[in-house]
Amino acid sequence: MSTANILTDYETCERKGTWSLDWESIKLHPTEMLYRAQRSALMQDEREDAAEYAGEQVIGMAAERGADTKVHNVYDSMMSHACLADILTAHLRKDGEAPWRLPGTTMIGNHVWEPEAFLRGNRLTRIIMVDHWSDDRHLSEYRSWKTLGEVVAYQMPMIEIVMVLGASRGGKRHSPWTKGLLHPKNRKLRFRKKEAKSISGFTGSWIPVWREERQEISRERWLEALEEDDVLRDICFAVDIPVPSPEMQKRVKDIAERTLDKLMSSTELAESKLSVCDSPRPCQFHFCCHGKTPSVPDPDNFVYISNHHPHRP
């Protein structure tokens, strides 16, 4: 786990932050699978087809770890997310492109900062997957440890690549990444009319299609159709983040160092924060705090990851 994630978890709930140093849930949320699959695919250098590798990673995690989802048809949901991981990765890393890399570790006070963002050229790159984007979400992401914290830790500007996945309903993401409209005769794939910003205006004869159900439609054709309908700029765009002033850098570093000092020296388990147990999604340690008998994480339900943090005393 990156230092930015550790700080985020600890600020959300001190108990969650403490447990997150050592444990993570065996089952993974589908969005977490997307992040992990894409990250692995962007960095791998053994397979030519990074996008296909990303899809395989989602299926592998679903089979080995299980999906943290309440939908009944888990198979369909995971196939949809595998296809989503495939096309997202294909858009970001073109065939023949060199693997993405992470920056080396750096120091915040006496603590090692383990990176979350990629290093591309002379700036950091962070991928953000969202249901939708807004001014409020922009500010929230900017002020997060994953953006501002990383920028300050490395004293480098960042580009946020925002990927709008659409709402999650029935275990699938609803957006042009995952579904479109197919002409019944000429098999033309469309997402919206040239003069409109929605799919309204198409006659009822057009066939709604999901990517995972149409193997004859290649990812290249899907991405080309997104370009032709001028959709890509709405669902994948960049946000530039500059290095803040020296005063802001000092403030962020001081907060990070004090928080890490407190976390790493903690010997008692903090109280849970009830108001954040279920928002924006249920905490991975939810049933530890709210089961019939409150408990600590155990190997039957969690994976021990303490060796990922050699800087912890």
C-alpha positions in Angstrom: 0.0 0.0 0.0 1.2 3.5 -0.8 1.9 6.0 1.9 -0.9 8.2 0.4 -3.4 5.3 0.9 -2.1 4.8 4.5 -2.6 8.5 5.3 -6.1 8.5 3.6 -7.3 5.5 5.6 -5.9 6.9 8.9 -7.6 10.3 8.4 -10.8 8.6 7.5 -10.8 6.4 10.6 -7.8 5.8 12.9 -8.8 2.2 13.5 -9.1 1.6 9.8 -5.7 3.2 9.2 -4.0 1.0 11.9 -5.5 -2.2 10.6 -4.8 -1.3 7.0 -1.1 -1.4 7.7 -1.3 -5.1 8.3 -4.5 -6.4 6.7 -6.7 -6.1 3.6 -9.9 -7.9 2.9 -9.6 -11.1 0.9 -12.6 -10.0 -1.3 -11.9 -7.0 -3.5 -14.3 -4.3 -4.6 -14.8 -4.3 -8.4 -13.4 -0.8 -8.7 -10.3 -1.8 -6.7 -9.9 -4.7 -9.1 -9.9 -2.2 -12.0 -7.2 -0.1 -10.3 -5.0 -3.1 -9.6 -5.4 -4.7 -13.0 -4.7 -1.5 -14.8 -1.7 -0.7 -12.7 -0.2 -4.1 -13.2 -0.9 -4.0 -16.9 0.6 -0.6 -17.5 3.8 -1.6 -15.7 4.2 -5.1 -17.1 6.8 -5.7 -19.8 6.4 -9.4 -20.5 3.2 -9.3 -22.6 2.7 -7.4 -25.9 -1.0 -7.0 -25.2 -1.2 -5.0 -22.0 -5.0 -4.5 -22.4 -5.7 -8.2 -22.6 -3.4 -8.7 -19.6 -5.5 -6.2 -17.6 -8.7 -8.1 -18.4 -7.1 -11.4 -17.3 -6.0 -9.8 -14.0 -9.7 -8.9 -13.2 -10.8 -12.5 -13.8 -7.9 -13.9 -11.9 -8.6 -11.7 -8.8 -12.3 -12.6 -9.0 -11.5 -16.3 -9.0 -8.8 -16.2 -6.4 -10.0 -13.6 -4.0 -13.7 -13.1 -4.7 -15.6 -9.9 -5.4 -16.9 -7.6 -2.7 -20.3 -7.1 -4.4 -24.0 -7.6 -3.6 -25.1 -8.5 -7.1 -26.4 -12.0 -7.7 -24.8 -12.6 -11.1 -21.2 -12.1 -10.1 -19.9 -13.8 -13.3 -21.5 -11.3 -15.6 -20.3 -8.4 -13.4 -16.7 -9.6 -13.5 -16.8 -10.2 -17.3 -18.0 -6.6 -17.7 -15.3 -5.3 -15.5 -12.7 -7.4 -17.3 -13.7 -5.8 -20.6 -13.7 -2.4 -19.0 -10.1 -3.0 -17.7 -9.1 -4.1 -21.2 -10.4 -1.0 -23.0 -9.2 1.5 -20.4 -5.7 0.1 -20.5 -5.8 0.0 -24.3 -6.6 3.7 -24.4 -3.8 4.6 -22.0 -1.0 2.3 -23.2 -0.7 1.9 -26.9 0.8 -1.2 -28.6 4.5 -1.0 -28.4 4.6 1.7 -25.8 7.2 1.2 -23.0 5.9 0.1 -19.6 4.9 2.8 -17.1 7.1 3.2 -14.1 6.9 4.4 -10.5 9.3 7.0 -9.0 11.6 5.8 -6.3 10.8 6.1 -2.6 11.5 9.4 -0.9 11.5 10.6 2.7 9.0 12.6 4.8 10.7 13.2 8.1 11.9 9.8 9.4 9.3 8.0 7.2 9.7 6.4 3.8 7.2 7.6 1.3 6.1 4.8 -1.0 4.7 6.2 -4.2 1.1 5.9 -5.6 1.5 7.9 -8.8 3.4 6.9 -11.9 6.5 8.9 -13.1 6.3 9.8 -16.8 8.9 12.2 -18.1 9.4 15.0 -15.7 6.0 14.8 -13.9 3.9 12.5 -11.9 0.8 10.8 -13.4 -2.2 9.7 -11.4 -5.2 7.8 -12.8 -8.6 8.6 -11.2 -11.7 6.5 -11.9 -15.0 8.2 -11.1 -18.7 7.8 -11.6 -18.9 11.4 -12.7 -16.7 14.5 -12.4 -17.6 17.8 -10.8 -16.0 20.9 -9.3 -16.4 19.4 -5.9 -14.8 16.2 -6.9 -11.9 18.1 -8.5 -11.2 19.9 -5.2 -11.5 16.7 -3.2 -9.0 14.9 -5.4 -6.6 17.9 -5.5 -6.5 18.1 -1.7 -6.1 14.4 -1.3 -2.9 12.7 -0.2 -2.9 10.8 -3.6 -2.5 14.1 -5.4 -1.3 17.0 -3.2 0.6 14.6 -0.9 2.5 13.0 -3.9 3.2 16.3 -5.5 4.7 17.7 -2.3 6.6 14.5 -1.5 8.3 14.5 -4.8 8.2 18.3 -5.5 7.0 17.5 -9.0 3.9 18.6 -11.0 1.3 16.0 -11.7 -1.2 15.2 -14.4 -4.4 13.6 -13.2 -5.9 11.3 -15.9 -9.7 11.3 -15.1 -11.6 8.3 -16.5 -15.4 8.6 -16.1 -16.8 5.1 -15.8 -20.4 6.0 -15.3 -22.9 4.8 -12.7 -22.7 1.3 -11.3 -26.0 -0.5 -11.7 -26.6 -4.2 -11.6 -22.9 -4.9 -11.2 -21.9 -3.1 -14.4 -20.7 0.4 -15.3 -23.0 2.3 -17.6 -21.0 4.5 -19.9 -19.6 4.6 -23.5 -16.6 2.6 -22.2 -19.0 -0.4 -21.8 -22.1 0.0 -24.0 -23.1 1.6 -27.2 -25.7 1.4 -30.0 -25.3 -0.8 -33.1 -27.1 -0.1 -36.4 -29.2 -3.2 -37.3 -28.1 -3.2 -41.0 -24.7 -1.6 -41.5 -23.5 -2.6 -38.0 -22.2 0.9 -37.4 -21.3 1.5 -33.7 -22.5 4.8 -32.3 -22.7 6.5 -28.9 -24.4 9.8 -29.7 -25.4 12.0 -32.6 -22.9 14.5 -33.8 -25.1 17.4 -32.7 -26.2 16.0 -29.4 -24.6 15.1 -26.1 -26.7 12.0 -25.5 -27.9 9.0 -27.3 -31.4 10.6 -27.8 -32.4 10.9 -31.4 -31.6 7.3 -32.4 -34.6 5.3 -33.6 -35.7 2.2 -31.8 -34.2 -0.1 -34.4 -30.7 0.6 -33.1 -29.5 -2.3 -30.9 -28.0 -1.6 -27.4 -24.8 -3.5 -27.0 -22.4 -4.3 -24.2 -18.8 -4.8 -25.0 -18.5 -8.2 -23.3 -21.4 -9.5 -25.3 -19.9 -8.5 -28.7 -16.6 -10.2 -29.3 -16.8 -9.4 -33.0 -16.3 -5.7 -32.1 -12.6 -5.2 -31.4 -11.4 -2.8 -28.8 -9.7 -0.8 -31.7 -13.1 -0.4 -33.4 -14.7 0.6 -30.1 -12.1 3.2 -29.4 -12.3 4.5 -33.0 -16.1 4.9 -32.6 -15.6 6.8 -29.4 -13.3 9.2 -31.3 -15.7 9.6 -34.2 -18.6 10.5 -32.0 -16.4 12.9 -30.0 -17.1 11.1 -26.8 -13.6 10.4 -25.5 -13.0 14.0 -24.4 -15.9 13.7 -22.0 -14.9 10.3 -20.4 -11.1 10.7 -20.3 -9.4 14.0 -19.8 -6.3 15.4 -18.0 -6.1 17.9 -15.1 -2.8 19.6 -14.5 -1.6 20.0 -10.9 1.3 22.4 -10.3 3.7 22.2 -7.4 2.3 24.4 -4.7 4.0 27.3 -2.9 6.9 26.5 -0.4 4.5 27.5 2.4 1.9 24.9 1.3 4.6 22.3 0.8 5.9 22.8 4.4 2.3 22.6 5.8 1.6 19.4 3.9 4.9 17.8 4.9 4.4 18.7 8.6 0.9 17.2 8.6 2.1 14.0 6.9 5.0 13.6 9.3 2.9 14.2 12.5 0.2 11.8 11.2 2.7 9.1 10.4 4.5 9.6 13.7 1.2 9.1 15.5 0.2 6.1 13.4 3.5 4.3 13.7 3.8 4.8 17.4 0.3 3.9 18.3 -0.1 1.0 20.7 -3.8 1.1 21.4 -6.7 0.5 19.0 -8.7 3.7 18.4 -12.5 3.9 18.5 -14.2 3.4 15.1 -15.8 6.5 13.5 -19.4 5.4 12.9 -20.2 8.2 10.4 -17.7 6.9 7.9 -18.3 3.2 8.2 -20.5 3.1 5.2 -19.5 6.1 3.1 -18.7 6.4 0.3 -18.7 2.6 0.4 -18.7 0.1 3.4 -15.3 -0.1 5.1 -13.4 -3.3 4.4 -13.3 -3.9 8.2 -17.0 -3.2 8.5 -18.0 -6.5 10.1 -15.0 -6.4 12.5 -16.6 -3.4 14.2 -20.3 -4.1 13.5 -20.6 -7.9 13.7 -22.5 -9.7 16.4 -19.2 -10.0 18.2 -16.8 -7.2 17.4 -13.4 -8.7 16.5 -10.0 -7.9 14.9 -9.0 -8.9 11.4 -8.3 -12.6 11.0 -6.6 -14.8 8.4 -9.9 -16.4 7.4 -11.3 -13.1 6.0 -8.2 -11.0 5.5 -4.8 -11.1 3.8 -1.8 -10.3 6.0 0.3 -7.6 4.2 2.5 -6.3 7.0 5.7 -7.2 5.0 4.7 -4.5 2.5 5.7 -1.8 5.1 9.3 -2.4 6.1 9.5 1.2 7.5 7.1 0.4 10.2 8.8 -0.2 13.6 
